[in-house]
Amino acid sequence: LGPNPTESERVNEIRMGLYEQGLTDSEIAKITDTTYNAIGAWRRRNHLPINERTGDKNDRRPEKVS
């Protein structure tokens, strides 16, 4: 077995998973209980483009992760 992931690695994995589902910065911030600016900075550090909401606003959203 490998070492357990650090807290920052775990947070990065959660954010990346939400990002890959197509969620916007605002949606990721709300789910992960952080700020919009923190998610934007994380996305830019990872050279990720902005996810733009194109679907129905009533789409299924993942539950909050802590």
C-alpha positions in Angstrom: 0.0 0.0 0.0 1.1 3.5 -0.7 1.0 6.4 1.7 -2.3 8.1 2.5 -3.0 11.2 0.5 -2.3 14.5 2.2 -5.2 16.9 2.9 -4.2 19.1 0.0 -4.1 16.1 -2.4 -7.5 15.0 -1.2 -9.0 18.4 -1.7 -7.4 18.6 -5.2 -8.9 15.2 -6.1 -12.4 16.3 -4.9 -12.2 19.6 -6.8 -10.9 17.9 -10.0 -13.7 15.4 -9.8 -16.3 18.2 -9.6 -14.5 20.1 -12.4 -14.5 17.1 -14.6 -18.3 16.7 -14.1 -18.6 20.1 -15.7 -19.4 22.2 -12.7 -18.6 25.9 -12.7 -16.3 27.6 -10.2 -19.2 28.9 -8.2 -20.8 25.5 -8.0 -17.5 23.8 -6.9 -17.0 26.6 -4.3 -20.4 26.1 -2.8 -20.1 22.3 -2.7 -16.6 22.3 -1.1 -17.5 25.2 1.2 -14.8 27.5 -0.1 -14.7 30.8 -2.0 -15.2 31.4 -5.7 -11.8 33.1 -5.8 -10.1 30.1 -4.2 -11.5 27.8 -6.9 -10.6 30.2 -9.7 -7.0 30.3 -8.4 -6.9 26.5 -8.1 -8.2 26.2 -11.7 -5.6 28.6 -13.1 -2.8 26.9 -11.2 -3.9 23.7 -12.9 -4.2 25.4 -16.3 -7.8 24.4 -16.6 -10.3 26.4 -18.7 -13.5 27.7 -17.3 -16.5 25.3 -17.3 -19.5 27.2 -18.6 -23.0 26.1 -17.6 -24.8 25.2 -20.8 -27.4 22.7 -19.6 -30.6 23.1 -17.8 -30.3 24.8 -14.4 -32.3 21.9 -12.9 -29.6 19.4 -13.7 -28.7 16.9 -10.9 -25.9 18.3 -8.7 -23.6 16.3 -6.5 -24.1 16.6 -2.8 -21.8 18.7 -0.6 -18.5 17.0 0.2 -16.6 17.6 3.5 
